[in-house]
Amino acid sequence: MPRSITVTVSGATGQQGGALARLLLGRGHRVRALTRRPGSRPARDLRDLGADVYEADLADGDAVQEATEGADSFFLMATPYEAGLEAEIRQACAAAEAAKVAEVKHLVYSSVASADQRTGIPHFDSKREVEIYIQKLGVPYTIVGPVFFMENLLGPMFSDGLRGGTLSMPLPPDRPLQVIAVEDIARFVCLAMERPTEFQGRRIDIAADALTGPEMAKAIAATGRTVGYVQAPLDSVRSWSADLARMWEWFDQVGYRVDIEKLWGYPEVGWHDFREWARRQDWSIVDQAGAEQPSA
């Protein structure tokens, strides 16, 4: 095991931050968990595992500075899905600046793969703005860009279809999509934090597998569900989000181009291919999500 380090984790009660915080604690590291809801169940669970929980909003420079003071690493991520793209940029840049003032030794920013490729996807471009800010800030950094999360298939975008036996995406059936498990993101970030000299100053896109929609449906069906693939019309996405419609359009026209074989040269991560990941999931979650919805 590597020497113990102190890591401040933003979004510690969310998907990425929570996975990283639990992994770090399991490996004997000290975790300062940032959350706006210190009384929430996820925050209490982290506290029970040994984390120090800090109440902090990323836009609150003083709170972030206090939480990152003396830390070896700071995991920074922000989302546009609560207050919008401008707020995401503002909050992430403010947090990075606060970490610099606190003289954090290593800032690891979670962006998105291909954000540096002028995709024209709004929530990719917002992360690129943060990347540029961090690169010019003068703090030791690593930028990690994950591709499409495997866990997205357990969320509301796909749960209705899966309950009805259909995996539906606005991609042709022969178009592969690069994907990654959240656990793999956490493990790669942890590796970068434990070996900072090797990873500082680098921007690294990460993926673990690439499959077509029908191949994903087949892997899910192998867990005992009846699932087939249907290509959804792009206009059905555009009707409620131009941002996501542009993302799916780009997936079809260009797509992620991560060198997966090269990444598997880091066996410490324990990368999960999609079929293995699907076997490990509790797919009854999508049924429960439907049961929790109020009837009309």
ZADO-1210 file (C-alpha; in nm, 4 decimals, padded with zeros to 6 digits):
<atoms>
<atom x="00.0000" y="00.0000" z="00.0000" code="MET" pos="1"/>
<atom x="00.1225" y="00.3567" z="-00.0723" code="PRO" pos="2"/>
<atom x="00.1910" y="00.6096" z="00.2009" code="ARG" pos="3"/>
<atom x="-00.1206" y="00.7680" z="00.3499" code="SER" pos="4"/>
<atom x="-00.2218" y="01.1004" z="00.1976" code="ILE" pos="5"/>
<atom x="-00.4844" y="01.3616" z="00.2802" code="THR" pos="6"/>
<atom x="-00.7381" y="01.4237" z="00.0047" code="VAL" pos="7"/>
<atom x="-01.0169" y="01.6797" z="-00.0130" code="THR" pos="8"/>
<atom x="-01.3036" y="01.5442" z="-00.2243" code="VAL" pos="9"/>
<atom x="-01.5685" y="01.7729" z="-00.3709" code="SER" pos="10"/>
<atom x="-01.9058" y="01.6244" z="-00.4564" code="GLY" pos="11"/>
<atom x="-01.8321" y="01.3612" z="-00.1934" code="ALA" pos="12"/>
<atom x="-02.1973" y="01.2598" z="-00.1565" code="THR" pos="13"/>
<atom x="-02.2446" y="01.2259" z="-00.5323" code="GLY" pos="14"/>
<atom x="-02.1607" y="00.9540" z="-00.7797" code="GLN" pos="15"/>
<atom x="-01.7978" y="01.0270" z="-00.8712" code="GLN" pos="16"/>
<atom x="-01.6912" y="01.1934" z="-00.5488" code="GLY" pos="17"/>
<atom x="-01.8603" y="00.9305" z="-00.3342" code="GLY" pos="18"/>
<atom x="-01.6902" y="00.6444" z="-00.5170" code="ALA" pos="19"/>
<atom x="-01.3524" y="00.8142" z="-00.4804" code="LEU" pos="20"/>
<atom x="-01.4004" y="00.8979" z="-00.1125" code="ALA" pos="21"/>
<atom x="-01.4930" y="00.5402" z="-00.0244" code="ARG" pos="22"/>
<atom x="-01.2002" y="00.4019" z="-00.2244" code="LEU" pos="23"/>
<atom x="-00.9512" y="00.6380" z="-00.0608" code="LEU" pos="24"/>
<atom x="-01.0776" y="00.5510" z="00.2868" code="LEU" pos="25"/>
<atom x="-01.0555" y="00.1810" z="00.2059" code="GLY" pos="26"/>
<atom x="-00.6923" y="00.2299" z="00.1061" code="ARG" pos="27"/>
<atom x="-00.6053" y="00.3990" z="00.4342" code="GLY" pos="28"/>
<atom x="-00.6027" y="00.7599" z="00.3166" code="HIS" pos="29"/>
<atom x="-00.7466" y="01.0573" z="00.5059" code="ARG" pos="30"/>
<atom x="-01.0517" y="01.2116" z="00.3398" code="VAL" pos="31"/>
<atom x="-01.2053" y="01.5543" z="00.3798" code="ARG" pos="32"/>
<atom x="-01.5491" y="01.5204" z="00.2237" code="ALA" pos="33"/>
<atom x="-01.7035" y="01.8400" z="00.0859" code="LEU" pos="34"/>
<atom x="-02.0814" y="01.8558" z="00.0694" code="THR" pos="35"/>
<atom x="-02.3558" y="02.1148" z="00.0923" code="ARG" pos="36"/>
<atom x="-02.5639" y="01.8658" z="00.2922" code="ARG" pos="37"/>
<atom x="-02.3526" y="01.7392" z="00.5859" code="PRO" pos="38"/>
<atom x="-02.6615" y="01.5933" z="00.7520" code="GLY" pos="39"/>
<atom x="-02.7564" y="01.3740" z="00.4554" code="SER" pos="40"/>
<atom x="-02.7416" y="00.9958" z="00.4700" code="ARG" pos="41"/>
<atom x="-02.4460" y="00.9728" z="00.2276" code="PRO" pos="42"/>
<atom x="-02.2534" y="01.2277" z="00.4375" code="ALA" pos="43"/>
<atom x="-02.3268" y="01.0342" z="00.7569" code="ARG" pos="44"/>
<atom x="-02.2138" y="00.7126" z="00.5883" code="ASP" pos="45"/>
<atom x="-01.8821" y="00.8730" z="00.4911" code="LEU" pos="46"/>
<atom x="-01.8376" y="01.0031" z="00.8435" code="ARG" pos="47"/>
<atom x="-01.8972" y="00.6519" z="00.9776" code="ASP" pos="48"/>
<atom x="-01.6237" y="00.5255" z="00.7425" code="LEU" pos="49"/>
<atom x="-01.3792" y="00.7775" z="00.8891" code="GLY" pos="50"/>
<atom x="-01.4075" y="01.0837" z="00.6658" code="ALA" pos="51"/>
<atom x="-01.4046" y="01.4384" z="00.7995" code="ASP" pos="52"/>
<atom x="-01.7163" y="01.6027" z="00.6562" code="VAL" pos="53"/>
<atom x="-01.7001" y="01.9710" z="00.5633" code="TYR" pos="54"/>
<atom x="-02.0024" y="02.1802" z="00.4738" code="GLU" pos="55"/>
<atom x="-01.8956" y="02.3807" z="00.1698" code="ALA" pos="56"/>
<atom x="-02.0267" y="02.5219" z="-00.1541" code="ASP" pos="57"/>
<atom x="-01.7635" y="02.5340" z="-00.4297" code="LEU" pos="58"/>
<atom x="-01.8348" y="02.9032" z="-00.4792" code="ALA" pos="59"/>
<atom x="-01.7457" y="02.9699" z="-00.1136" code="ASP" pos="60"/>
<atom x="-01.3732" y="03.0323" z="-00.1439" code="GLY" pos="61"/>
<atom x="-01.3131" y="03.0566" z="00.2308" code="ASP" pos="62"/>
<atom x="-01.4812" y="02.7213" z="00.3003" code="ALA" pos="63"/>
<atom x="-01.2942" y="02.5468" z="00.0181" code="VAL" pos="64"/>
<atom x="-00.9650" y="02.7021" z="00.1282" code="GLN" pos="65"/>
<atom x="-01.0182" y="02.5760" z="00.4817" code="GLU" pos="66"/>
<atom x="-01.0990" y="02.2247" z="00.3572" code="ALA" pos="67"/>
<atom x="-00.7954" y="02.2082" z="00.1275" code="THR" pos="68"/>
<atom x="-00.5399" y="02.3640" z="00.3641" code="GLU" pos="69"/>
<atom x="-00.2479" y="02.1240" z="00.3937" code="GLY" pos="70"/>
<atom x="-00.4082" y="01.8607" z="00.1686" code="ALA" pos="71"/>
<atom x="-00.1965" y="01.6469" z="-00.0597" code="ASP" pos="72"/>
<atom x="-00.4683" y="01.6346" z="-00.3270" code="SER" pos="73"/>
<atom x="-00.7965" y="01.8019" z="-00.4136" code="PHE" pos="74"/>
<atom x="-01.0519" y="01.6240" z="-00.6323" code="PHE" pos="75"/>
<atom x="-01.2562" y="01.8903" z="-00.8081" code="LEU" pos="76"/>
<atom x="-01.5703" y="01.8352" z="-01.0072" code="MET" pos="77"/>
<atom x="-01.8694" y="02.0560" z="-01.0802" code="ALA" pos="78"/>
<atom x="-02.1953" y="01.9981" z="-01.2616" code="THR" pos="79"/>
<atom x="-02.4081" y="02.2169" z="-01.4904" code="PRO" pos="80"/>
<atom x="-02.7260" y="02.0258" z="-01.4087" code="TYR" pos="81"/>
<atom x="-02.8230" y="02.2209" z="-01.0979" code="GLU" pos="82"/>
<atom x="-02.7580" y="02.5895" z="-01.1655" code="ALA" pos="83"/>
<atom x="-02.6451" y="02.5917" z="-01.5293" code="GLY" pos="84"/>
<atom x="-02.3253" y="02.6156" z="-01.7299" code="LEU" pos="85"/>
<atom x="-02.2138" y="02.9589" z="-01.6137" code="GLU" pos="86"/>
<atom x="-02.2554" y="02.8615" z="-01.2507" code="ALA" pos="87"/>
<atom x="-02.0551" y="02.5435" z="-01.3110" code="GLU" pos="88"/>
<atom x="-01.7654" y="02.7436" z="-01.4565" code="ILE" pos="89"/>
<atom x="-01.7813" y="03.0072" z="-01.1842" code="ARG" pos="90"/>
<atom x="-01.7925" y="02.7538" z="-00.9002" code="GLN" pos="91"/>
<atom x="-01.5152" y="02.5310" z="-01.0343" code="ALA" pos="92"/>
<atom x="-01.2809" y="02.8220" z="-01.1021" code="CYS" pos="93"/>
<atom x="-01.3464" y="02.9718" z="-00.7584" code="ALA" pos="94"/>
<atom x="-01.2729" y="02.6364" z="-00.5939" code="ALA" pos="95"/>
<atom x="-00.9514" y="02.5935" z="-00.7930" code="ALA" pos="96"/>
<atom x="-00.8385" y="02.9424" z="-00.6934" code="GLU" pos="97"/>
<atom x="-00.9136" y="02.8694" z="-00.3271" code="ALA" pos="98"/>
<atom x="-00.7120" y="02.5482" z="-00.3466" code="ALA" pos="99"/>
<atom x="-00.4187" y="02.7420" z="-00.4905" code="LYS" pos="100"/>
<atom x="-00.4342" y="02.9907" z="-00.2037" code="VAL" pos="101"/>
<atom x="-00.4369" y="02.6944" z="00.0353" code="ALA" pos="102"/>
<atom x="-00.1248" y="02.5640" z="-00.1431" code="GLU" pos="103"/>
<atom x="-00.2772" y="02.2246" z="-00.2192" code="VAL" pos="104"/>
<atom x="-00.0066" y="02.0001" z="-00.3606" code="LYS" pos="105"/>
<atom x="-00.2092" y="01.8402" z="-00.6423" code="HIS" pos="106"/>
<atom x="-00.5440" y="01.9341" z="-00.7992" code="LEU" pos="107"/>
<atom x="-00.7228" y="01.6625" z="-00.9952" code="VAL" pos="108"/>
<atom x="-01.0090" y="01.7992" z="-01.2069" code="TYR" pos="109"/>
<atom x="-01.2772" y="01.5687" z="-01.3433" code="SER" pos="110"/>
<atom x="-01.3714" y="01.6995" z="-01.6881" code="SER" pos="111"/>
<atom x="-01.5083" y="01.5013" z="-01.9831" code="VAL" pos="112"/>
<atom x="-01.3310" y="01.3184" z="-02.2649" code="ALA" pos="113"/>
<atom x="-01.2778" y="01.5267" z="-02.5809" code="SER" pos="114"/>
<atom x="-01.3578" y="01.8543" z="-02.4059" code="ALA" pos="115"/>
<atom x="-01.0394" y="01.9874" z="-02.5692" code="ASP" pos="116"/>
<atom x="-01.1599" y="01.8968" z="-02.9202" code="GLN" pos="117"/>
<atom x="-01.3991" y="02.1891" z="-02.9940" code="ARG" pos="118"/>
<atom x="-01.7030" y="01.9618" z="-02.9941" code="THR" pos="119"/>
<atom x="-01.9605" y="02.2387" z="-02.9740" code="GLY" pos="120"/>
<atom x="-02.1387" y="02.0479" z="-02.6968" code="ILE" pos="121"/>
<atom x="-02.2254" y="02.3108" z="-02.4334" code="PRO" pos="122"/>
<atom x="-02.1530" y="02.0991" z="-02.1255" code="HIS" pos="123"/>
<atom x="-01.8226" y="01.9839" z="-02.2796" code="PHE" pos="124"/>
<atom x="-01.7233" y="02.3415" z="-02.3636" code="ASP" pos="125"/>
<atom x="-01.7962" y="02.4615" z="-02.0099" code="SER" pos="126"/>
<atom x="-01.5575" y="02.2036" z="-01.8704" code="LYS" pos="127"/>
<atom x="-01.2968" y="02.3095" z="-02.1245" code="ARG" pos="128"/>
<atom x="-01.3154" y="02.6646" z="-01.9873" code="GLU" pos="129"/>
<atom x="-01.2400" y="02.5288" z="-01.6414" code="VAL" pos="130"/>
<atom x="-00.9543" y="02.3186" z="-01.7793" code="GLU" pos="131"/>
<atom x="-00.7918" y="02.6250" z="-01.9347" code="ILE" pos="132"/>
<atom x="-00.8321" y="02.8209" z="-01.6130" code="TYR" pos="133"/>
<atom x="-00.6652" y="02.5459" z="-01.4107" code="ILE" pos="134"/>
<atom x="-00.3818" y="02.5044" z="-01.6608" code="GLN" pos="135"/>
<atom x="-00.3026" y="02.8767" z="-01.6311" code="LYS" pos="136"/>
<atom x="-00.3476" y="02.8922" z="-01.2536" code="LEU" pos="137"/>
<atom x="-00.0019" y="02.7723" z="-01.1576" code="GLY" pos="138"/>
<atom x="-00.1141" y="02.4850" z="-00.9338" code="VAL" pos="139"/>
<atom x="00.0112" y="02.1276" z="-00.9902" code="PRO" pos="140"/>
<atom x="-00.2781" y="01.9624" z="-01.1734" code="TYR" pos="141"/>
<atom x="-00.4060" y="01.6541" z="-01.3513" code="THR" pos="142"/>
<atom x="-00.7131" y="01.6656" z="-01.5739" code="ILE" pos="143"/>
<atom x="-00.9077" y="01.3421" z="-01.6132" code="VAL" pos="144"/>
<atom x="-01.1691" y="01.3173" z="-01.8888" code="GLY" pos="145"/>
<atom x="-01.4055" y="01.0206" z="-01.8548" code="PRO" pos="146"/>
<atom x="-01.6336" y="00.9083" z="-02.1378" code="VAL" pos="147"/>
<atom x="-02.0026" y="00.8062" z="-02.1093" code="PHE" pos="148"/>
<atom x="-02.0789" y="00.6493" z="-01.7694" code="PHE" pos="149"/>
<atom x="-02.2075" y="00.2916" z="-01.7691" code="MET" pos="150"/>
<atom x="-02.4161" y="00.3952" z="-01.4666" code="GLU" pos="151"/>
<atom x="-02.6159" y="00.6325" z="-01.6867" code="ASN" pos="152"/>
<atom x="-02.8110" y="00.3256" z="-01.8009" code="LEU" pos="153"/>
<atom x="-02.9484" y="00.2870" z="-01.4479" code="LEU" pos="154"/>
<atom x="-03.0756" y="00.6459" z="-01.4468" code="GLY" pos="155"/>
<atom x="-03.3976" y="00.8162" z="-01.5540" code="PRO" pos="156"/>
<atom x="-03.2909" y="00.8633" z="-01.9163" code="MET" pos="157"/>
<atom x="-03.3070" y="00.4871" z="-01.9742" code="PHE" pos="158"/>
<atom x="-03.5102" y="00.3354" z="-01.6893" code="SER" pos="159"/>
<atom x="-03.8520" y="00.3754" z="-01.8550" code="ASP" pos="160"/>
<atom x="-03.7364" y="00.1946" z="-02.1669" code="GLY" pos="161"/>
<atom x="-03.5578" y="-00.0825" z="-01.9775" code="LEU" pos="162"/>
<atom x="-03.8695" y="-00.1501" z="-01.7720" code="ARG" pos="163"/>
<atom x="-04.0473" y="-00.2083" z="-02.1012" code="GLY" pos="164"/>
<atom x="-03.7693" y="-00.4303" z="-02.2362" code="GLY" pos="165"/>
<atom x="-03.6014" y="-00.1731" z="-02.4598" code="THR" pos="166"/>
<atom x="-03.2638" y="-00.0028" z="-02.4537" code="LEU" pos="167"/>
<atom x="-03.3147" y="00.3071" z="-02.6637" code="SER" pos="168"/>
<atom x="-03.0450" y="00.5550" z="-02.7678" code="MET" pos="169"/>
<atom x="-03.0293" y="00.8035" z="-03.0563" code="PRO" pos="170"/>
<atom x="-02.7436" y="00.6115" z="-03.2194" code="LEU" pos="171"/>
<atom x="-02.7453" y="00.3796" z="-03.5216" code="PRO" pos="172"/>
<atom x="-02.7203" y="00.0125" z="-03.4175" code="PRO" pos="173"/>
<atom x="-02.3736" y="-00.0178" z="-03.5715" code="ASP" pos="174"/>
<atom x="-02.2256" y="00.2879" z="-03.3968" code="ARG" pos="175"/>
<atom x="-02.0074" y="00.1986" z="-03.0935" code="PRO" pos="176"/>
<atom x="-01.9999" y="00.4209" z="-02.7855" code="LEU" pos="177"/>
<atom x="-01.7045" y="00.4314" z="-02.5479" code="GLN" pos="178"/>
<atom x="-01.8093" y="00.3814" z="-02.1862" code="VAL" pos="179"/>
<atom x="-01.6606" y="00.3632" z="-01.8370" code="ILE" pos="180"/>
<atom x="-01.7740" y="00.2554" z="-01.4897" code="ALA" pos="181"/>
<atom x="-01.7704" y="00.5165" z="-01.2120" code="VAL" pos="182"/>
<atom x="-01.5607" y="00.2786" z="-01.0030" code="GLU" pos="183"/>
<atom x="-01.2926" y="00.2847" z="-01.2739" code="ASP" pos="184"/>
<atom x="-01.2902" y="00.6658" z="-01.2716" code="ILE" pos="185"/>
<atom x="-01.2351" y="00.6601" z="-00.8966" code="ALA" pos="186"/>
<atom x="-00.9574" y="00.4045" z="-00.9239" code="ARG" pos="187"/>
<atom x="-00.7753" y="00.5986" z="-01.1961" code="PHE" pos="188"/>
<atom x="-00.8030" y="00.9250" z="-01.0011" code="VAL" pos="189"/>
<atom x="-00.6764" y="00.7461" z="-00.6902" code="CYS" pos="190"/>
<atom x="-00.3796" y="00.6149" z="-00.8890" code="LEU" pos="191"/>
<atom x="-00.2981" y="00.9681" z="-01.0085" code="ALA" pos="192"/>
<atom x="-00.3126" y="01.0948" z="-00.6504" code="MET" pos="193"/>
<atom x="-00.0928" y="00.8183" z="-00.5156" code="GLU" pos="194"/>
<atom x="00.1630" y="00.8719" z="-00.7956" code="ARG" pos="195"/>
<atom x="00.1471" y="01.2504" z="-00.8468" code="PRO" pos="196"/>
<atom x="00.4911" y="01.2884" z="-01.0040" code="THR" pos="197"/>
<atom x="00.3847" y="01.0570" z="-01.2879" code="GLU" pos="198"/>
<atom x="00.0540" y="01.2311" z="-01.3581" code="PHE" pos="199"/>
<atom x="00.0978" y="01.6003" z="-01.2785" code="GLN" pos="200"/>
<atom x="00.0708" y="01.8383" z="-01.5729" code="GLY" pos="201"/>
<atom x="-00.1183" y="01.5845" z="-01.7840" code="ARG" pos="202"/>
<atom x="-00.4647" y="01.5744" z="-01.9395" code="ARG" pos="203"/>
<atom x="-00.5828" y="01.2133" z="-01.9772" code="ILE" pos="204"/>
<atom x="-00.9071" y="01.0884" z="-02.1326" code="ASP" pos="205"/>
<atom x="-01.0217" y="00.7559" z="-01.9916" code="ILE" pos="206"/>
<atom x="-01.2531" y="00.4778" z="-02.1142" code="ALA" pos="207"/>
<atom x="-01.2798" y="00.1062" z="-02.0434" code="ALA" pos="208"/>
<atom x="-01.4902" y="-00.0392" z="-02.3266" code="ASP" pos="209"/>
<atom x="-01.6667" y="00.0393" z="-02.6538" code="ALA" pos="210"/>
<atom x="-01.9946" y="-00.1244" z="-02.7618" code="LEU" pos="211"/>
<atom x="-02.2872" y="-00.0691" z="-02.9941" code="THR" pos="212"/>
<atom x="-02.6385" y="-00.0321" z="-02.8564" code="GLY" pos="213"/>
<atom x="-02.7365" y="-00.3877" z="-02.9541" code="PRO" pos="214"/>
<atom x="-02.4232" y="-00.5210" z="-02.7824" code="GLU" pos="215"/>
<atom x="-02.5159" y="-00.3352" z="-02.4634" code="MET" pos="216"/>
<atom x="-02.8711" y="-00.4681" z="-02.4806" code="ALA" pos="217"/>
<atom x="-02.7392" y="-00.8225" z="-02.5231" code="LYS" pos="218"/>
<atom x="-02.5110" y="-00.7835" z="-02.2203" code="ALA" pos="219"/>
<atom x="-02.8005" y="-00.6586" z="-02.0076" code="ILE" pos="220"/>
<atom x="-03.0248" y="-00.9383" z="-02.1357" code="ALA" pos="221"/>
<atom x="-02.7604" y="-01.1900" z="-02.0219" code="ALA" pos="222"/>
<atom x="-02.8420" y="-01.0886" z="-01.6625" code="THR" pos="223"/>
<atom x="-03.1933" y="-01.2303" z="-01.6994" code="GLY" pos="224"/>
<atom x="-03.3899" y="-00.9356" z="-01.8367" code="ARG" pos="225"/>
<atom x="-03.5654" y="-00.9231" z="-02.1715" code="THR" pos="226"/>
<atom x="-03.3963" y="-00.6337" z="-02.3503" code="VAL" pos="227"/>
<atom x="-03.3676" y="-00.5337" z="-02.7147" code="GLY" pos="228"/>
<atom x="-03.2213" y="-00.2276" z="-02.8829" code="TYR" pos="229"/>
<atom x="-03.4196" y="00.0432" z="-03.0607" code="VAL" pos="230"/>
<atom x="-03.2681" y="00.3550" z="-03.2166" code="GLN" pos="231"/>
<atom x="-03.4457" y="00.6619" z="-03.0787" code="ALA" pos="232"/>
<atom x="-03.5051" y="00.9684" z="-03.2982" code="PRO" pos="233"/>
<atom x="-03.2665" y="01.2518" z="-03.2167" code="LEU" pos="234"/>
<atom x="-03.5562" y="01.4983" z="-03.2198" code="ASP" pos="235"/>
<atom x="-03.7004" y="01.3245" z="-02.9137" code="SER" pos="236"/>
<atom x="-03.3912" y="01.4350" z="-02.7199" code="VAL" pos="237"/>
<atom x="-03.3749" y="01.7779" z="-02.8807" code="ARG" pos="238"/>
<atom x="-03.7320" y="01.8513" z="-02.7694" code="SER" pos="239"/>
<atom x="-03.6164" y="01.8726" z="-02.4090" code="TRP" pos="240"/>
<atom x="-03.2405" y="01.9411" z="-02.4292" code="SER" pos="241"/>
<atom x="-03.0506" y="02.0944" z="-02.7189" code="ALA" pos="242"/>
<atom x="-02.7287" y="02.0354" z="-02.5231" code="ASP" pos="243"/>
<atom x="-02.7806" y="01.6588" z="-02.4950" code="LEU" pos="244"/>
<atom x="-02.9066" y="01.6387" z="-02.8525" code="ALA" pos="245"/>
<atom x="-02.5807" y="01.7942" z="-02.9703" code="ARG" pos="246"/>
<atom x="-02.3904" y="01.5398" z="-02.7584" code="MET" pos="247"/>
<atom x="-02.5674" y="01.2402" z="-02.9172" code="TRP" pos="248"/>
<atom x="-02.5259" y="01.3936" z="-03.2610" code="GLU" pos="249"/>
<atom x="-02.1525" y="01.4259" z="-03.1950" code="TRP" pos="250"/>
<atom x="-02.1388" y="01.0677" z="-03.0640" code="PHE" pos="251"/>
<atom x="-02.2698" y="00.9551" z="-03.4029" code="ASP" pos="252"/>
<atom x="-02.0678" y="01.1878" z="-03.6247" code="GLN" pos="253"/>
<atom x="-01.7333" y="01.1876" z="-03.4388" code="VAL" pos="254"/>
<atom x="-01.7416" y="01.0082" z="-03.1039" code="GLY" pos="255"/>
<atom x="-01.4874" y="00.9553" z="-02.8301" code="TYR" pos="256"/>
<atom x="-01.1490" y="00.8284" z="-02.9458" code="ARG" pos="257"/>
<atom x="-00.9774" y="00.7136" z="-02.6284" code="VAL" pos="258"/>
<atom x="-00.6916" y="00.4642" z="-02.6666" code="ASP" pos="259"/>
<atom x="-00.8471" y="00.1967" z="-02.4459" code="ILE" pos="260"/>
<atom x="-00.5730" y="-00.0577" z="-02.5070" code="GLU" pos="261"/>
<atom x="-00.3127" y="00.1885" z="-02.3805" code="LYS" pos="262"/>
<atom x="-00.5150" y="00.2573" z="-02.0658" code="LEU" pos="263"/>
<atom x="-00.5349" y="-00.1119" z="-01.9867" code="TRP" pos="264"/>
<atom x="-00.1594" y="-00.0752" z="-01.9402" code="GLY" pos="265"/>
<atom x="-00.2564" y="00.0481" z="-01.5927" code="TYR" pos="266"/>
<atom x="-00.3733" y="-00.2892" z="-01.4533" code="PRO" pos="267"/>
<atom x="-00.3877" y="-00.1393" z="-01.1031" code="GLU" pos="268"/>
<atom x="-00.7154" y="00.0242" z="-01.2017" code="VAL" pos="269"/>
<atom x="-00.8871" y="-00.3111" z="-01.2537" code="GLY" pos="270"/>
<atom x="-01.0839" y="-00.1870" z="-01.5541" code="TRP" pos="271"/>
<atom x="-01.4362" y="-00.3255" z="-01.6038" code="HIS" pos="272"/>
<atom x="-01.5640" y="-00.4144" z="-01.9474" code="ASP" pos="273"/>
<atom x="-01.9353" y="-00.3522" z="-01.9985" code="PHE" pos="274"/>
<atom x="-02.0403" y="-00.7170" z="-01.9816" code="ARG" pos="275"/>
<atom x="-01.8696" y="-00.7648" z="-01.6473" code="GLU" pos="276"/>
<atom x="-02.0180" y="-00.4403" z="-01.5163" code="TRP" pos="277"/>
<atom x="-02.3689" y="-00.5413" z="-01.6299" code="ALA" pos="278"/>
<atom x="-02.3419" y="-00.8756" z="-01.4493" code="ARG" pos="279"/>
<atom x="-02.2622" y="-00.6943" z="-01.1253" code="ARG" pos="280"/>
<atom x="-02.5583" y="-00.4544" z="-01.1332" code="GLN" pos="281"/>
<atom x="-02.8903" y="-00.4842" z="-00.9544" code="ASP" pos="282"/>
<atom x="-03.1163" y="-00.4181" z="-01.2511" code="TRP" pos="283"/>
<atom x="-03.4235" y="-00.4295" z="-01.0274" code="SER" pos="284"/>
<atom x="-03.3385" y="-00.0643" z="-00.9571" code="ILE" pos="285"/>
<atom x="-03.5046" y="00.0361" z="-01.2835" code="VAL" pos="286"/>
<atom x="-03.8211" y="-00.1513" z="-01.1818" code="ASP" pos="287"/>
<atom x="-03.8216" y="00.0140" z="-00.8405" code="GLN" pos="288"/>
<atom x="-03.7820" y="00.3543" z="-01.0038" code="ALA" pos="289"/>
<atom x="-04.0996" y="00.2897" z="-01.1967" code="GLY" pos="290"/>
<atom x="-04.2869" y="00.1743" z="-00.8887" code="ALA" pos="291"/>
<atom x="-04.1915" y="00.4963" z="-00.7078" code="GLU" pos="292"/>
<atom x="-04.3469" y="00.7164" z="-00.9766" code="GLN" pos="293"/>
<atom x="-04.6940" y="00.8464" z="-00.8859" code="PRO" pos="294"/>
<atom x="-04.9772" y="00.7162" z="-01.1000" code="SER" pos="295"/>
<atom x="-05.1648" y="00.9584" z="-01.3247" code="ALA" pos="296"/>
</atoms>
